[in-house]
């Protein structure tokens, strides 16, 4: 995929050290071999593990950081709206995803993030994958190659571009951010699982059993950046990683935590999801592309809900230009947060212990973030739905504390109303208009898709 791996390679190394049997291969770094020869060899191994042959060879190329930066800039221009690029810092702060220093240059920040963290990536448009980190120990090279080669295999059978983008020519609605994240987690999680199977087979010299992979998957799925940083302080680990990956880990300390959480979550929560679905065999995994894609990150975090085909509620805002209470406000962004990002919000606002439980039972949401036309003041309208009244109440209780934290330095008008399984939220704007705005949020219709 167009996302690449670097921190993921570090997580794989942690997994390797944690599960390494006594007769594993020598762990000392070896010089990086010629890329295409390594790729061709690993491609054959992937075919054997997956039981699926490549339809055509996959080309691998080295790419400079400068060329990759240009590529990232083009991608950002293509997929991110002008409004979001211009107001990104205000949007993520209003949503509660971020509490740090102001983010003023979205494109520059994201280009820096990607160039520091991506070690390799697959480009479905060119049907090739690119290596940015050329000096890697043998195992780390194999980790990256197996992951990106598997993306090529996915693409050859399931057309990743079509899977990741709705068919606008046929009138398809754009995916929500949460649906997009769920699809990314599917694609990246499956490639991460294949990478893990390849790695364990290389370590042991025989195919990995599901029993063996249970421990490996659990270890990765529950790893966070703080644990990873502690592991990498060990001299043996730093030596095995090589200078490129050590530099990437050092750079990650300057990246906002909500971005790192999302980047890693796509791979590791996706891995856990794919592992659960694959228990029923690879044909079950293929249904994620051919029959019923994951609809939300709730599916990724709770595979049983995907198996039960439990779809989230879909909400659609009214035409904002017809809402009198919104006169003087400009819409910056409107989308779906989803269960995974709700966990991130709670964690960012200081409620990490409550995050998983408070986000559980998510049944759907829709947010709209506005900016006052003559200032930097923001307004958040938020409509959420939960599976049960008890879960809605639990979310509301924790979110009231989130509101107090978010607005501690600059208090704003707020409303939070829980009614049955629904929770309606308004933050910002004039106190005189807030009841009218709450009425707008309450008026959004709820329909299962």
C-alpha atoms as one frame of an Amber mdcrd trajectory, in Angstrom:
protein
   0.000   0.000   0.000   0.937   3.633  -0.147   1.584   3.560   3.554   4.907
   2.025   4.408   6.558   0.383   7.357   9.387   1.339   9.634   8.084   1.374
  13.205   6.299  -1.834  12.217   9.660  -3.409  11.497  10.753  -2.477  15.005
   7.656  -4.096  16.461   8.408  -7.197  14.458  11.888  -7.266  15.935  10.430
  -7.125  19.443   8.170 -10.016  18.496  11.151 -11.946  17.171  13.159 -11.497
  20.369  10.159 -12.441  22.494   9.363 -15.637  20.638  12.799 -16.697  19.383
  13.464 -20.420  19.939  16.837 -21.699  21.048  17.775 -22.982  17.581  16.864
 -19.800  15.703  19.203 -18.459  13.069  22.116 -16.207  13.943  20.740 -12.797
  14.945  23.734 -10.652  13.995  23.165  -8.082  11.257  24.401  -8.943   7.788
  24.950  -6.603   4.839  21.868  -5.758   2.787  21.670  -7.949  -0.313  20.691
  -6.816  -3.824  17.031  -5.751  -3.550  15.477  -7.489  -6.555  17.176 -10.802
  -5.825  15.938 -10.689  -2.224  12.427  -9.766  -3.350  12.251 -12.609  -5.867
  13.354 -15.129  -3.248  10.889 -13.897  -0.627   8.063 -13.836  -3.187   8.431
 -17.596  -3.644   8.305 -18.102   0.116   5.143 -15.996   0.383   3.486 -18.044
  -2.350   4.216 -21.207  -0.388   2.922 -19.790   2.910  -0.248 -18.312   1.435
  -0.957 -20.990  -1.141  -1.486 -18.304  -3.762   0.789 -17.596  -6.723   1.800
 -14.157  -7.961   0.217 -13.427 -11.327   3.256 -11.418 -12.367   6.690 -10.585
 -10.934   6.941  -7.608  -8.578   9.544  -4.962  -9.232  11.455  -3.411  -6.336
  13.398  -0.165  -6.524  15.401   2.018  -4.170  14.062   5.558  -3.777  15.679
   8.675  -2.362  14.144  10.612   0.526  13.824  13.628  -1.752  11.801  11.708
  -4.351   9.640  10.160  -1.641   8.934  13.608  -0.167   7.678  14.754  -3.561
   5.513  11.649  -3.792   4.013  12.302  -0.343   3.277  15.920  -1.245   1.435
  14.840  -4.387  -0.588  12.290  -2.421  -1.553  14.845   0.225  -2.663  17.313
  -2.434  -4.806  14.596  -4.009  -6.555  13.156  -0.968  -6.698  15.989   1.615
  -9.048  18.914   1.064  -7.846  22.519   1.172 -10.043  23.162   4.214  -8.485
  20.350   6.225  -4.940  21.261   5.182  -5.534  24.885   6.190  -7.280  24.180
   9.497  -5.952  20.787  10.563  -4.633  21.999  13.915  -7.958  23.589  14.846
  -9.899  20.496  13.775  -7.942  17.916  15.766  -7.935  20.160  18.832 -11.708
  20.698  18.637 -12.251  16.938  18.342 -10.024  16.272  21.343  -7.494  14.222
  19.402  -4.658  16.625  20.197  -3.598  18.890  23.066  -0.050  19.875  22.057
   1.474  23.005  20.503  -0.384  24.518  17.538  -0.076  22.622  14.253   0.334
  25.308  11.620   1.795  23.455   8.631  -0.138  20.245   8.037   1.561  19.318
   4.754   5.039  19.962   6.130   4.327  17.998   9.297   2.887  14.983   7.494
   5.698  14.940   4.933   8.212  14.970   7.793   6.312  12.172   9.558   6.231
   9.964   6.494   9.836  10.551   5.427  11.091   9.767   8.928   8.918   6.704
   9.560   8.446   4.950   6.230  11.040   2.356   5.318   9.256   0.891   2.287
   5.936   1.194   0.496   3.968  -0.436  -2.300   2.485   1.757  -5.036  -0.554
   0.057  -6.645  -0.537   2.545  -9.512   2.927   1.424 -10.614   2.603  -2.165
  -9.349   6.026  -1.822  -7.702   7.352  -1.325  -4.219  10.021   1.095  -3.135
  12.740   0.840  -0.506  13.783   3.994   1.324  15.959   2.382   3.977  18.664
   0.595   2.045  21.031  -0.356   4.861  19.202  -2.938   6.940  20.119  -6.145
   8.748  18.968  -9.234   6.864  15.957  -9.967   9.059  14.727  -6.374   8.946
  15.118  -6.348   5.184  13.069  -9.542   4.984  10.372  -8.107   7.265   9.880
  -5.098   5.016  10.061  -7.043   1.782   7.586  -9.720   2.880   5.097  -7.047
   3.939   5.275  -4.997   0.731   5.352  -8.054  -1.515   2.170  -9.252   0.100
   0.534  -5.942  -0.767   1.444  -6.685  -4.371  -0.211 -10.098  -4.084  -3.335
  -8.512  -2.566  -3.388  -5.996  -5.389  -3.053  -8.605  -8.116  -6.102 -10.492
  -6.833  -8.290  -7.814  -5.234  -7.344  -4.463  -6.864  -6.320  -2.323  -3.905
  -7.034   0.986  -5.594 -10.630  -0.016  -6.211 -10.933  -1.451  -2.698  -9.641
   1.712  -1.036 -11.615   4.202  -3.120 -15.378   4.211  -3.787 -16.425   4.197
  -7.415 -17.475   7.825  -7.871 -18.265   7.181 -11.528 -21.093   4.909 -10.386
 -22.375   7.402  -7.865 -20.811   5.816  -4.781 -20.588   8.026  -1.695 -17.091
   8.753  -0.351 -15.990   6.501   2.498 -16.075   8.019   5.959 -12.756   8.446
   7.709 -13.640   5.541   9.989 -14.513   3.250   7.077 -11.292   4.264   5.329
  -9.350   3.425   8.487 -11.117   0.043   8.706 -10.199  -0.811   5.126  -6.610
   0.271   5.716  -6.510  -1.926   8.814  -7.770  -4.861   6.766  -5.122  -4.460
   4.082  -2.262  -3.627   6.442  -3.338  -6.168   9.047  -3.301  -8.984   6.510
   0.130  -7.960   5.219   1.377  -7.767   8.801   0.052 -11.257   9.482   1.806
 -12.622   6.401   4.988 -10.836   7.440   4.725 -12.488  10.858   4.153 -15.932
   9.330   7.175 -15.423   7.071   9.319 -14.303   9.967   8.405 -17.215  12.214
   9.075 -19.674   9.419  12.478 -18.122   8.822  13.266 -18.330  12.525  12.210
 -21.937  13.034  12.800 -23.425   9.579   9.233 -24.773   9.420   5.718 -23.377
   8.853   4.299 -21.467  11.806   1.382 -23.114  13.559  -1.675 -21.193  14.677
  -0.811 -22.027  18.276   2.593 -20.415  17.833   1.078 -17.348  16.180  -1.436
 -16.819  18.984   1.331 -15.636  21.295   2.996 -13.584  18.577  -0.194 -11.787
  17.557  -1.181 -11.071  21.148   2.259  -9.608  21.842   2.069  -7.226  18.889
  -1.595  -6.263  19.205  -1.084  -5.010  22.759   2.224  -3.223  22.215   2.351
   0.564  22.532   5.024   3.125  21.720   6.203   3.485  25.312   6.847  -0.256
  25.594   8.599  -0.244  22.259  10.889   2.620  23.224  11.874   0.809  26.413
  12.704  -2.342  24.453  14.867  -0.443  21.991  17.019   0.963  24.789  18.596
  -2.495  25.033  21.967  -2.525  23.197  21.265  -5.895  21.523  18.038  -4.604
  20.014  19.587  -1.354  18.787  22.395  -3.290  17.100  19.994  -5.630  15.342
  17.799  -2.812  14.077  20.489  -0.957  12.202  21.033   2.792  11.954  18.043
   3.575   9.699  15.485   2.082  12.074  17.171   3.607  15.125  16.952   7.018
  13.454  13.263   6.442  12.712  12.549   5.557  16.315  14.351   8.679  17.542
  12.287  10.816  15.134   9.022   9.264  16.327   9.394  11.013  19.694   8.584
  14.331  18.003   5.422  13.078  16.261   2.076  13.828  17.972   0.908  10.737
  19.802  -2.505  10.628  18.103  -0.760  10.281  14.744   1.534   7.508  15.968
  -1.388   5.731  17.648  -3.324   5.765  14.385  -0.349   4.661  12.285   0.487
   1.735  14.535  -3.144   0.863  15.243  -3.877   0.271  11.569  -1.218  -2.436
  11.457  -1.534  -4.059  14.864  -5.284  -3.898  15.484  -5.638  -4.958  11.853
  -3.310  -7.894  12.524  -5.432  -9.069  15.426  -8.591  -8.739  13.301  -7.176
 -10.740  10.390  -5.843 -13.417  12.747  -9.337 -13.859  14.186 -11.002 -14.062
  10.771  -8.329 -16.355   9.326  -9.194 -18.981  11.933 -11.956 -19.926   9.504
  -9.438 -20.168   6.634  -8.129 -17.841   3.935 -11.471 -17.910   2.038 -13.004
 -16.099   5.029 -10.331 -13.387   4.754 -11.018 -13.041   1.032 -14.649 -12.177
   1.808 -13.322  -8.915   3.258 -12.528  -7.896  -0.321 -15.175  -9.696  -2.351
 -18.302  -9.933  -0.207 -18.442  -7.767   2.897 -15.606  -5.310   3.692 -15.146
  -4.132   7.265 -17.572  -1.234   7.716 -15.962   0.469  10.692 -13.086   0.271
  13.154 -15.613  -1.340  15.512 -15.387  -4.360  13.209 -11.587  -4.262  13.393
 -11.559  -4.053  17.187 -14.355  -6.626  17.603 -14.099  -9.299  14.856 -17.246
 -10.992  16.137 -19.226  -7.926  15.067 -17.929  -8.267  11.528 -18.845 -11.948
  11.564 -22.339 -10.982  12.745 -22.538  -8.304   9.986 -23.366  -5.647  12.585
 -23.363  -2.407  10.570 -22.976   1.042  12.166 -25.665   3.705  12.079 -25.286
   6.235   9.296 -26.001   9.919   9.935 -26.298  12.817   7.508 -26.228  16.459
   8.498 -28.835  18.926   7.223 -27.799  21.723   4.892 -25.834  23.928   7.267
 -26.329  27.064   5.211 -30.025  26.889   6.117 -29.335  26.801   9.892 -29.718
  30.331  11.281 -27.633  29.560  14.377 -24.640  28.793  12.124 -24.565  32.190
  10.469 -21.047  33.557  10.779 -19.473  30.077  10.939 -17.608  28.191   8.192
 -17.493  24.409   8.040 -13.931  23.048   8.260 -14.646  19.310   8.347 -17.426
  16.783   8.892 -16.903  13.046   9.154 -17.066   9.984  11.424 -14.713   9.457
  14.363 -15.394   5.760  15.041 -14.502   3.547  17.973 -10.746   3.514  17.411
 -10.453   7.308  17.299 -12.691   7.618  20.338 -10.138   5.556  22.221  -7.471
   7.996  21.038  -9.528  10.989  22.204  -9.952   9.552  25.692  -6.284   8.671
  25.904  -5.144  12.096  24.699  -7.366  13.854  27.236  -5.942  11.859  30.135
  -8.463   9.033  30.412  -6.422   6.115  29.097  -7.757   3.717  31.729 -11.337
   4.454  30.745 -10.727   4.649  26.982 -11.505   1.105  25.900 -14.638   0.699
  28.007 -15.987   4.181  27.254 -15.620   3.671  23.485 -17.065   0.149  23.532
 -20.596  -0.258  22.277 -20.119   2.444  19.646 -22.948   2.260  17.165 -22.198
   5.231  14.945 -21.391   8.936  15.014 -21.058  12.049  12.884 -19.216  15.253
  13.714 -19.034  18.707  12.155 -16.326  21.220  13.096 -16.746  24.913  12.309
 -14.559  28.000  12.569 -15.928  31.447  13.259 -15.303  33.498  10.141 -13.737
  36.416  12.012 -11.612  34.486  14.554 -10.019  31.173  15.484 -12.964  30.146
  17.687 -14.312  26.665  16.915 -17.661  24.945  17.205 -18.200  21.173  17.425
 -21.491  19.436  16.674 -21.474  15.726  17.456 -24.135  13.042  17.085 -23.411
   9.594  18.517 -25.306   6.333  18.966 -24.536   3.323  21.162 -25.588  -0.301
  21.249 -27.267  -0.054  24.653 -28.483   2.686  26.954 -25.936   1.623  29.574
 -23.086   2.046  27.083 -24.405   5.444  26.022 -24.532   6.473  29.669 -20.973
   5.265  30.291 -19.696   7.199  27.274 -21.548  10.344  28.375 -20.165  10.166
  31.907 -16.562   9.957  30.705 -17.048  12.488  27.929 -18.333  15.100  30.394
 -14.932  14.844  32.067 -13.271  15.103  28.657 -15.160  18.336  28.000 -13.862
  19.810  31.251 -10.297  18.881  30.312 -10.524  20.107  26.717 -11.892  23.484
  27.731 -10.034  24.037  30.996  -7.817  26.841  29.651 -10.471  28.587  27.571
 -14.000  27.710  28.720 -16.689  27.555  26.040 -20.412  26.935  26.025 -21.195
  23.195  26.051 -24.171  20.878  26.016 -24.276  17.106  26.378 -27.583  15.274
  26.310 -27.986  11.521  26.633 -31.356  10.163  25.580 -31.659   6.383  25.432
 -28.892   4.996  23.216 -28.084   8.426  21.740 -25.731  11.145  22.972 -25.887
  14.659  21.493 -23.026  17.126  21.951 -22.380  20.807  21.230 -19.144  22.582
  22.159 -18.525  26.236  21.374 -20.512  29.072  19.922 -22.674  31.567  21.754
 -24.546  30.503  24.872 -27.649  32.110  23.434 -27.519  29.876  20.359 -26.430
  26.620  21.933 -29.919  25.237  22.518 -30.747  25.861  18.854 -27.557  24.047
  17.861 -28.427  21.127  20.141 -31.775  20.946  18.384 -29.913  20.633  15.058
 -27.849  17.728  16.413 -30.926  16.002  17.837 -32.715  16.379  14.509 -30.198
  14.237  12.594 -31.905  11.038  11.546 -30.485   7.630  12.399 -30.558   4.861
   9.805 -28.807   1.498   9.700 -26.891   0.745   6.505
